Amino acid sequence: MTPRVTPAEQRQLDVRIPSDVQYIEAIVEQVVLRCAAHSYPRRHLALNVPVALTEAISNAILRGNHDDAARSVHVRADVDSSRLVLEVRDEGIGFDLDACTEDPTTPENLLREDGRGLFLMRRLMDHVERFSDGGNVVRLILHRA
Amino acid sequence: MSFSVSTRGDVCIVEVEGQLIVGNRQELKQKILDELEKGTRKVLVDFARTGYIDSSGLGVLVSLAKKIREMGGDLRLANLNDDLQTLFELTKLDTLFQISETRERALENF
């Protein structure tokens, strides 16, 4: 029997994972399911949400927590019919988001293997911010329309 | 998610099933490096059955393309859906790779 999902469960996700990139895909799937339940556009479900959230969680694991399995990453998602708010919290010291402005699409950067994560988050989400609240938090917001 | 490898003439075809992301990019890289070790110089990555790709996946494709071109070969792409095409356009990687609509078209002039 399929478990009944309450409206609150359908709207929110609150999960803590070890710093292991193998957990990312399952979390992304859960968030996409909630967005689909609120009729987000197909493009959001197939591109914006999965790519931006994968970037945020992998940054938290690999950069924030330095791939230390003893440290955890806390992911919260709040979805309604108007917007998706994602918060990804790691145990790192944080970084200056405004200082990370390098453009990976310039000719001198195009052949670099890295440097596209934050760029993609910014391009695929409507709002990206970072703050500290005892941990290092990246908040992403995407409007449904 | 998995990768299947086949050959057509002198072209190695790698099909990406599922996502190409931080958790499995090294597996793709190693599979293609193994083919290069065997003498392959033409690699076609087929995304017909791919969901999404993150920056790590894109980075691996860039890294492999550089290496293969240095060896005198090429890495080309086929079957990007609209979302993946947009991803390559956003990052301007559509200017770095030869991208074909179908596998057959990619193989025609490889």
HADDOCK unambig.tbl for C-alpha pairs under 7 A between the chains (distance, minus, plus):
assign (segid A and resid 21 and name CA) (segid B and resid 22 and name CA) 6.79 0.50 0.50
assign (segid A and resid 21 and name CA) (segid B and resid 23 and name CA) 5.40 0.50 0.50
assign (segid A and resid 22 and name CA) (segid B and resid 23 and name CA) 5.53 0.50 0.50
assign (segid A and resid 43 and name CA) (segid B and resid 83 and name CA) 6.81 0.50 0.50
assign (segid A and resid 46 and name CA) (segid B and resid 52 and name CA) 6.87 0.50 0.50
assign (segid A and resid 46 and name CA) (segid B and resid 83 and name CA) 6.96 0.50 0.50
assign (segid A and resid 47 and name CA) (segid B and resid 52 and name CA) 6.56 0.50 0.50
assign (segid A and resid 47 and name CA) (segid B and resid 83 and name CA) 6.00 0.50 0.50
assign (segid A and resid 51 and name CA) (segid B and resid 52 and name CA) 6.85 0.50 0.50
assign (segid A and resid 51 and name CA) (segid B and resid 53 and name CA) 6.81 0.50 0.50
assign (segid A and resid 51 and name CA) (segid B and resid 54 and name CA) 5.46 0.50 0.50
assign (segid A and resid 54 and name CA) (segid B and resid 54 and name CA) 6.88 0.50 0.50
assign (segid A and resid 55 and name CA) (segid B and resid 54 and name CA) 6.78 0.50 0.50
assign (segid A and resid 104 and name CA) (segid B and resid 91 and name CA) 7.00 0.50 0.50
assign (segid A and resid 105 and name CA) (segid B and resid 91 and name CA) 5.58 0.50 0.50
assign (segid A and resid 105 and name CA) (segid B and resid 92 and name CA) 5.68 0.50 0.50
assign (segid A and resid 111 and name CA) (segid B and resid 62 and name CA) 6.26 0.50 0.50
assign (segid A and resid 113 and name CA) (segid B and resid 59 and name CA) 4.05 0.50 0.50
assign (segid A and resid 113 and name CA) (segid B and resid 60 and name CA) 6.48 0.50 0.50
assign (segid A and resid 113 and name CA) (segid B and resid 62 and name CA) 6.01 0.50 0.50
assign (segid A and resid 113 and name CA) (segid B and resid 63 and name CA) 5.79 0.50 0.50
assign (segid A and resid 114 and name CA) (segid B and resid 59 and name CA) 5.77 0.50 0.50
assign (segid A and resid 116 and name CA) (segid B and resid 55 and name CA) 5.47 0.50 0.50
assign (segid A and resid 117 and name CA) (segid B and resid 55 and name CA) 5.36 0.50 0.50
